[in-house]
Amino acid sequence: MNIYRKKQIWKYLLAIFGLLIIIISFWYTNQIARKIAEDERKKVQLWAEAVKNKSRLVEITNRLFKELADEERKKVELWAEATKLLASENTQTDIGFLLKVVSNNTTVPVILTNQNLKIISYRNIADSIVKNQNLLQKKLENMKQKNPPIEIIIDKQHKNFIFYEDSRLFTELKNVMNELINSFISEVVVNAAAVPVILTDSTRQNIIAYGNINPGKLNSPEKVNRLLQEMENANPPLKIHLLNKTHWVFYQNSELLSKLTYYPVFQLFVIIIFILSAYWLFSIARNAEQDLVWVGLAKETAHQLGTPISSLMAWIEILKDKYPDENSFQEMEKDIVRLNTITERFSKIGSAPEVEKVNLNEFITQNINYLKRRSSKKIQFIVNIPPDIEVQINRPLFQWVIENLVKNAIDAMNGNGKIQIEAFREN
């Protein structure tokens, strides 16, 4: 009793210790996961704040560039107007002032042609274009599409044309602004925080750019609307202004942060599976140990019974020789043989059964005759088995089966009825 109690106490202590290890491990890993999640969330917040600040910077820069561009545009218009006045026959404006305005042009590209559009001269054109007549002609074609030419009347039959375009400074400002906006969009959608991002126009329907998103989620309007709704539910979209147009930045938590949300559930699931598996393996080992104990006990019991059974069989033989006319000794001998068979069953528990070929009719008839003498007289036994059927069986075990079946049948009919045993071949 003390040994059993100590064993139970040790089991409880080990179970409590294992439970404490699991709880501490679960708590510690959750703390780490929560810390990582907080860091990821801070990255997303910092990224969102950086987008807001940079969008304001882009907006201010855009406003500044627009003012500079307007100034350059005014210069071009002033130069064009002065050139027109100089070319006019009836100008009453100060010629010196007009010449100063025209001669101070160092940024506006200009091409002078005759009435047949043959290039006469040019100014503020890149050297790489001037050296190539094809490029220069192409430049002239571009100027035709941008601004109407200024006519210079030479006489009644001849006139020249001055073609011009935006100043180089204005063009460079526009290119720099476009690069700045493209860089801003690229930094928004391809971000270090690995945040899924969608940039839309003011309608919130048309996607301008996106990043860290599987393209398969954007291949239909329904999927786009569903994803935008999910992002809006996760975080309010950011409103930004680019080139005087309103845009919206939709974003959600990074993939790592989303996975960490489900990490505690996954960890708990793994721990439960581990505990159940350990319990199952422990149960198998315990049952196997118990089976070994029972096998050893059965074999030891059979071994201990073997000696007195052998002695009883010897005494029966002596009694049969001494009293040859006594029939009761034969039944006693059958019981001892039966007891020896039972002992043999116990001795072979846990071992592979050995089979042999026997005549099924003779074997079952012999066992039924034994059981018939020890059953109620109200039980009728009928054996209907062909005499030529031979089967491979283990005698003690099959005899055990027949005995259990017959005893169960007798118990079911309350000691009164008929038991019929039949066997036949199957092709």
C-alpha positions as CSV (number, residue, x, y, z in Angstrom):
1,M,0.0,0.0,0.0
2,N,2.9,2.4,0.9
3,I,4.6,1.6,-2.4
4,Y,1.4,2.2,-4.4
5,R,0.8,5.5,-2.5
6,K,4.4,6.7,-3.1
7,K,4.0,5.8,-6.8
8,Q,0.8,7.9,-7.0
9,I,2.5,10.8,-5.2
10,W,5.4,10.8,-7.7
11,K,3.0,10.7,-10.6
12,Y,1.1,13.8,-9.2
13,L,4.4,15.6,-8.6
14,L,5.7,14.9,-12.1
15,A,2.3,16.0,-13.6
16,I,2.4,19.3,-11.6
17,F,6.0,19.9,-12.6
18,G,5.2,19.2,-16.2
19,L,2.2,21.5,-16.0
20,L,4.3,24.3,-14.5
21,I,6.9,23.9,-17.3
22,I,4.2,24.2,-19.9
23,I,2.6,27.2,-18.3
24,I,6.0,29.0,-17.9
25,S,6.9,28.1,-21.5
26,F,3.5,29.3,-22.8
27,W,3.8,32.5,-20.8
28,Y,7.4,33.3,-21.9
29,T,6.8,32.6,-25.6
30,N,3.7,34.7,-25.5
31,Q,5.6,37.5,-24.0
32,I,8.2,37.3,-26.8
33,A,5.4,37.1,-29.4
34,R,3.7,40.1,-27.8
35,K,7.0,42.1,-27.8
36,I,7.5,41.3,-31.5
37,A,3.9,42.2,-32.3
38,E,4.4,45.6,-30.5
39,D,7.6,46.3,-32.4
40,E,5.8,45.4,-35.7
41,R,2.9,47.6,-34.7
42,K,5.2,50.5,-33.9
43,K,6.9,50.1,-37.3
44,V,3.5,50.3,-39.0
45,Q,2.6,53.4,-37.0
46,L,6.0,55.1,-37.7
47,W,5.6,54.2,-41.4
48,A,2.1,55.7,-41.5
49,E,3.3,58.9,-39.7
50,A,6.2,59.1,-42.2
51,V,3.8,58.8,-45.1
52,K,1.7,61.7,-43.7
53,N,4.8,63.9,-43.1
54,K,6.3,63.2,-46.5
55,S,3.0,63.8,-48.3
56,R,2.9,67.2,-46.6
57,L,6.5,67.8,-47.8
58,V,5.6,66.7,-51.3
59,E,2.6,69.0,-51.2
60,I,4.7,72.0,-50.1
61,T,7.4,71.2,-52.7
62,N,4.7,70.9,-55.3
63,R,3.3,74.3,-54.4
64,L,6.8,75.8,-54.5
65,F,7.5,74.2,-57.9
66,K,4.2,75.4,-59.2
67,E,5.1,79.0,-58.2
68,L,8.5,78.7,-59.9
69,A,6.8,77.2,-62.9
70,D,4.3,80.0,-63.1
71,E,7.2,82.5,-62.9
72,E,9.0,80.7,-65.8
73,R,5.7,80.6,-67.7
74,K,5.3,84.4,-67.2
75,K,8.9,84.9,-68.5
76,V,8.2,82.9,-71.6
77,E,4.9,84.8,-72.2
78,L,6.7,88.1,-71.6
79,W,9.5,87.1,-74.1
80,A,6.9,86.0,-76.7
81,E,5.0,89.2,-76.3
82,A,8.1,91.4,-76.6
83,T,9.1,89.4,-79.7
84,K,5.7,90.0,-81.3
85,L,5.9,93.7,-80.6
86,L,9.4,93.9,-82.1
87,A,8.1,92.1,-85.2
88,S,5.1,94.4,-85.5
89,E,5.4,97.3,-87.8
90,N,3.2,99.6,-85.8
91,T,4.7,99.2,-82.3
92,Q,4.9,102.3,-80.2
93,T,6.6,100.6,-77.3
94,D,10.2,101.5,-76.2
95,I,12.3,99.5,-78.6
96,G,15.3,99.5,-76.2
97,F,13.2,97.9,-73.5
98,L,11.8,95.2,-75.9
99,L,15.3,94.4,-77.2
100,K,16.5,94.1,-73.6
101,V,13.7,91.6,-72.9
102,V,14.4,89.6,-76.0
103,S,18.2,89.6,-75.6
104,N,18.0,88.5,-72.0
105,N,16.4,85.2,-73.0
106,T,18.9,82.6,-71.8
107,T,16.5,79.8,-71.0
108,V,13.6,79.8,-73.6
109,P,14.5,77.4,-76.6
110,V,13.8,79.3,-79.8
111,I,13.9,78.4,-83.5
112,L,13.6,81.0,-86.3
113,T,12.3,79.8,-89.7
114,N,11.3,81.3,-93.0
115,Q,7.8,81.1,-94.4
116,N,8.6,77.7,-95.8
117,L,9.5,76.5,-92.3
118,K,13.2,76.1,-93.2
119,I,15.4,76.7,-90.1
120,I,17.3,79.9,-90.2
121,S,18.7,80.2,-86.7
122,Y,18.1,78.9,-83.2
123,R,18.9,79.8,-79.5
124,N,19.1,77.9,-76.2
125,I,19.0,74.5,-78.0
126,A,21.1,71.7,-76.7
127,D,24.4,71.1,-78.6
128,S,23.5,67.4,-79.0
129,I,20.4,68.4,-80.9
130,V,22.1,71.2,-82.9
131,K,24.7,68.8,-84.3
132,N,22.0,66.5,-85.7
133,Q,19.6,68.0,-88.3
134,N,17.1,65.2,-87.8
135,L,16.9,65.9,-84.1
136,L,16.7,69.6,-84.7
137,Q,13.8,69.1,-87.2
138,K,12.1,66.9,-84.7
139,K,12.5,69.6,-82.0
140,L,10.8,72.0,-84.4
141,E,7.9,69.7,-84.8
142,N,7.5,69.4,-81.1
143,M,7.5,73.2,-80.8
144,K,4.7,73.5,-83.4
145,Q,2.5,71.3,-81.2
146,K,3.1,73.2,-78.0
147,N,2.8,76.9,-78.9
148,P,1.6,78.9,-81.9
149,P,4.5,80.6,-83.8
150,I,5.3,84.3,-83.7
151,E,5.1,85.9,-87.2
152,I,7.7,88.4,-88.3
153,I,6.7,90.3,-91.3
154,I,9.7,91.0,-93.6
155,D,7.7,92.6,-96.5
156,K,4.4,92.0,-98.3
157,Q,5.7,88.7,-99.8
158,H,8.0,87.4,-97.1
159,K,7.7,86.6,-93.4
160,N,9.5,84.5,-90.8
161,F,8.3,82.4,-87.9
162,I,9.6,82.1,-84.4
163,F,8.8,78.8,-82.7
164,Y,9.4,78.4,-78.9
165,E,8.6,76.1,-76.0
166,D,8.8,76.1,-72.2
167,S,12.1,77.2,-70.7
168,R,14.7,74.6,-69.7
169,L,14.3,75.6,-66.1
170,F,10.5,75.1,-66.3
171,T,11.0,71.7,-67.9
172,E,13.6,70.6,-65.4
173,L,11.4,71.7,-62.5
174,K,8.6,69.6,-64.0
175,N,10.8,66.6,-64.4
176,V,12.1,66.9,-60.8
177,M,8.6,67.1,-59.5
178,N,7.6,64.0,-61.4
179,E,10.6,62.1,-60.1
180,L,9.8,63.3,-56.5
181,I,6.2,62.1,-56.8
182,N,7.3,58.7,-58.3
183,S,9.9,58.3,-55.6
184,F,7.3,59.1,-53.0
185,I,4.8,56.5,-54.4
186,S,7.6,53.9,-54.6
187,E,8.6,54.5,-51.0
188,V,5.0,54.2,-49.9
189,V,4.2,50.9,-51.7
190,V,7.7,49.3,-51.2
191,N,8.3,50.0,-47.6
192,A,10.8,48.7,-45.0
193,A,8.0,47.7,-42.6
194,A,6.6,45.2,-45.2
195,V,3.2,46.8,-44.8
196,P,0.6,45.8,-47.5
197,V,-0.3,49.1,-49.2
198,I,-2.7,50.2,-51.9
199,L,-2.6,53.8,-53.4
200,T,-5.9,54.9,-55.0
201,D,-7.3,58.1,-56.6
202,S,-9.9,60.3,-54.9
203,T,-12.7,57.8,-55.8
204,R,-11.1,55.0,-53.8
205,Q,-11.8,52.7,-56.7
206,N,-9.0,53.1,-59.2
207,I,-5.6,51.6,-58.0
208,I,-2.6,53.7,-58.9
209,A,0.0,51.5,-57.2
210,Y,0.3,48.7,-54.6
211,G,3.0,46.8,-52.7
212,N,3.5,43.7,-50.5
213,I,0.2,42.3,-51.9
214,N,-0.4,39.1,-53.9
215,P,-1.6,40.2,-57.4
216,G,-4.2,37.4,-57.3
217,K,-6.1,39.4,-54.7
218,L,-6.5,42.3,-57.2
219,N,-7.6,40.5,-60.4
220,S,-11.3,41.4,-60.1
221,P,-13.3,44.4,-58.9
222,E,-15.0,42.3,-56.2
223,K,-11.7,41.2,-54.7
224,V,-10.4,44.8,-54.8
225,N,-13.4,46.2,-53.0
226,R,-13.3,43.4,-50.4
227,L,-9.5,44.0,-49.8
228,L,-10.0,47.7,-49.5
229,Q,-12.8,47.2,-47.0
230,E,-10.6,44.9,-45.0
231,M,-7.8,47.5,-45.0
232,E,-10.1,50.3,-44.0
233,N,-11.4,48.2,-41.1
234,A,-7.9,47.5,-40.0
235,N,-6.6,51.1,-40.2
236,P,-8.2,54.4,-41.4
237,P,-6.8,55.3,-44.9
238,L,-4.4,58.2,-45.2
239,K,-5.4,61.2,-47.3
240,I,-2.6,62.7,-49.3
241,H,-2.3,65.3,-52.1
242,L,-0.2,64.8,-55.2
243,L,-0.2,67.3,-58.1
244,N,-3.3,69.1,-56.6
245,K,-5.2,65.8,-56.6
246,T,-6.5,63.9,-53.6
247,H,-5.2,60.3,-53.2
248,W,-5.8,57.7,-50.5
249,V,-3.4,55.2,-49.0
250,F,-4.9,52.0,-47.7
251,Y,-2.8,49.8,-45.5
252,Q,-3.0,47.0,-43.0
253,N,-0.8,45.1,-40.6
254,S,2.3,43.4,-41.9
255,E,2.2,39.6,-42.6
256,L,4.4,38.9,-39.6
257,L,2.1,40.8,-37.3
258,S,-1.0,39.0,-38.7
259,K,0.7,35.6,-38.1
260,L,1.7,36.6,-34.5
261,T,-2.0,37.2,-33.8
262,Y,-2.7,33.5,-34.2
263,Y,0.6,32.3,-32.7
264,P,-0.8,31.8,-29.1
265,V,-3.6,29.6,-30.5
266,F,-1.2,27.6,-32.6
267,Q,1.1,27.2,-29.6
268,L,-1.8,26.0,-27.4
269,F,-2.8,23.6,-30.1
270,V,0.7,22.1,-30.3
271,I,0.9,21.8,-26.5
272,I,-2.4,20.0,-26.4
273,I,-1.4,17.6,-29.1
274,F,1.9,17.0,-27.3
275,I,0.2,16.3,-24.0
276,L,-2.4,14.0,-25.6
277,S,0.4,12.1,-27.5
278,A,2.5,11.8,-24.3
279,Y,-0.5,10.5,-22.4
280,W,-1.4,8.1,-25.2
281,L,2.2,6.8,-25.3
282,F,2.3,6.6,-21.5
283,S,-0.9,4.6,-21.5
284,I,0.4,2.2,-24.1
285,A,3.6,1.7,-22.1
286,R,1.6,1.2,-18.9
287,N,-0.7,-1.3,-20.5
288,A,2.2,-3.2,-22.1
289,E,3.8,-3.3,-18.6
290,Q,0.6,-4.7,-17.1
291,D,0.3,-7.2,-19.9
292,L,3.8,-8.4,-19.2
293,V,3.0,-8.7,-15.5
294,W,-0.1,-10.7,-16.3
295,V,1.7,-12.9,-18.7
296,G,4.4,-13.6,-16.2
297,L,1.8,-14.3,-13.5
298,A,-0.1,-16.7,-15.8
299,K,3.1,-18.6,-16.7
300,E,4.2,-18.8,-13.1
301,T,0.7,-20.1,-12.1
302,A,0.8,-22.7,-14.8
303,H,4.3,-23.7,-13.7
304,Q,3.2,-24.1,-10.1
305,L,0.1,-26.1,-11.0
306,G,2.0,-28.4,-13.3
307,T,3.6,-30.5,-10.5
308,P,0.3,-31.3,-8.5
309,I,-1.5,-32.0,-11.7
310,S,1.1,-34.5,-12.8
311,S,0.9,-36.1,-9.3
312,L,-2.9,-36.4,-9.6
313,M,-2.6,-38.0,-13.0
314,A,-0.2,-40.6,-11.4
315,W,-2.6,-41.3,-8.5
316,I,-5.5,-41.8,-11.0
317,E,-3.4,-44.4,-12.8
318,I,-2.7,-46.2,-9.5
319,L,-6.4,-46.1,-8.5
320,K,-7.4,-47.5,-12.0
321,D,-5.0,-50.4,-11.6
322,K,-6.2,-51.1,-8.1
323,Y,-9.9,-50.7,-8.9
324,P,-10.3,-51.7,-12.6
325,D,-14.1,-51.9,-12.4
326,E,-14.6,-48.4,-11.1
327,N,-15.9,-46.2,-13.9
328,S,-15.7,-42.9,-12.0
329,F,-12.0,-42.9,-12.4
330,Q,-12.3,-42.3,-16.1
331,E,-14.4,-39.1,-15.5
332,M,-11.9,-38.0,-12.9
333,E,-9.1,-38.5,-15.5
334,K,-11.0,-36.4,-18.0
335,D,-11.3,-33.6,-15.5
336,I,-7.6,-33.8,-14.7
337,V,-6.8,-33.7,-18.4
338,R,-9.0,-30.7,-18.7
339,L,-7.2,-29.0,-15.8
340,N,-3.9,-29.8,-17.5
341,T,-5.2,-28.2,-20.7
342,I,-6.2,-25.1,-18.8
343,T,-2.7,-25.0,-17.3
344,E,-1.2,-25.3,-20.8
345,R,-3.3,-22.3,-21.9
346,F,-1.9,-20.2,-19.1
347,S,1.6,-21.2,-19.9
348,K,1.3,-20.2,-23.5
349,I,-0.2,-16.7,-22.9
350,G,2.0,-14.1,-24.6
351,S,3.5,-16.7,-27.0
352,A,2.7,-17.2,-30.7
353,P,0.1,-20.1,-30.9
354,E,1.2,-23.3,-32.4
355,V,-1.3,-24.8,-34.9
356,E,-1.7,-28.4,-36.1
357,K,-4.0,-30.2,-38.5
358,V,-6.9,-31.9,-36.7
359,N,-10.2,-33.5,-37.8
360,L,-12.8,-30.9,-36.9
361,N,-15.6,-33.5,-36.4
362,E,-13.7,-35.6,-33.9
363,F,-12.3,-32.6,-32.1
364,I,-15.6,-30.9,-31.5
365,T,-17.5,-34.1,-30.8
366,Q,-14.9,-35.0,-28.1
367,N,-15.3,-31.6,-26.4
368,I,-19.1,-31.6,-26.7
369,N,-19.2,-35.0,-25.1
370,Y,-17.2,-33.7,-22.2
371,L,-19.4,-30.7,-21.7
372,K,-22.6,-32.7,-22.1
373,R,-21.8,-34.8,-19.0
374,R,-21.3,-31.6,-17.0
375,S,-24.4,-29.8,-18.2
376,S,-28.1,-30.0,-17.5
377,K,-30.0,-33.1,-18.8
378,K,-32.5,-30.7,-20.4
379,I,-29.9,-29.4,-22.9
380,Q,-29.8,-31.3,-26.2
381,F,-26.6,-31.2,-28.1
382,I,-26.5,-31.8,-31.9
383,V,-23.2,-31.9,-33.9
384,N,-23.6,-31.8,-37.7
385,I,-20.1,-31.7,-39.2
386,P,-18.8,-33.7,-42.2
387,P,-16.2,-36.3,-41.1
388,D,-13.6,-35.3,-43.7
389,I,-13.1,-31.7,-42.7
390,E,-9.5,-31.0,-41.4
391,V,-8.4,-27.6,-40.2
392,Q,-5.2,-26.0,-38.8
393,I,-5.9,-25.0,-35.2
394,N,-4.3,-24.6,-31.8
395,R,-6.0,-27.3,-29.7
396,P,-6.1,-25.6,-26.3
397,L,-7.2,-22.2,-27.6
398,F,-9.9,-23.6,-29.9
399,Q,-11.1,-25.8,-27.1
400,W,-11.4,-22.7,-25.0
401,V,-13.5,-21.0,-27.8
402,I,-15.9,-24.0,-28.0
403,E,-16.2,-24.1,-24.2
404,N,-17.0,-20.4,-23.9
405,L,-19.6,-20.5,-26.8
406,V,-21.4,-23.5,-25.3
407,K,-21.4,-22.0,-21.8
408,N,-22.7,-18.7,-23.1
409,A,-25.5,-20.5,-25.0
410,I,-26.5,-22.5,-21.9
411,D,-26.6,-19.4,-19.8
412,A,-28.7,-17.7,-22.5
413,M,-31.3,-20.5,-22.6
414,N,-31.5,-20.8,-18.8
415,G,-30.4,-24.5,-18.8
416,N,-33.2,-25.7,-21.1
417,G,-33.0,-25.9,-24.9
418,K,-31.1,-27.2,-27.9
419,I,-27.5,-26.4,-29.0
420,Q,-26.7,-27.3,-32.6
421,I,-23.2,-27.1,-34.1
422,E,-22.7,-27.2,-37.8
423,A,-19.8,-26.8,-40.2
424,F,-19.4,-26.8,-44.0
425,R,-16.9,-26.0,-46.6
426,E,-16.8,-22.7,-48.6
427,N,-15.4,-22.8,-52.1
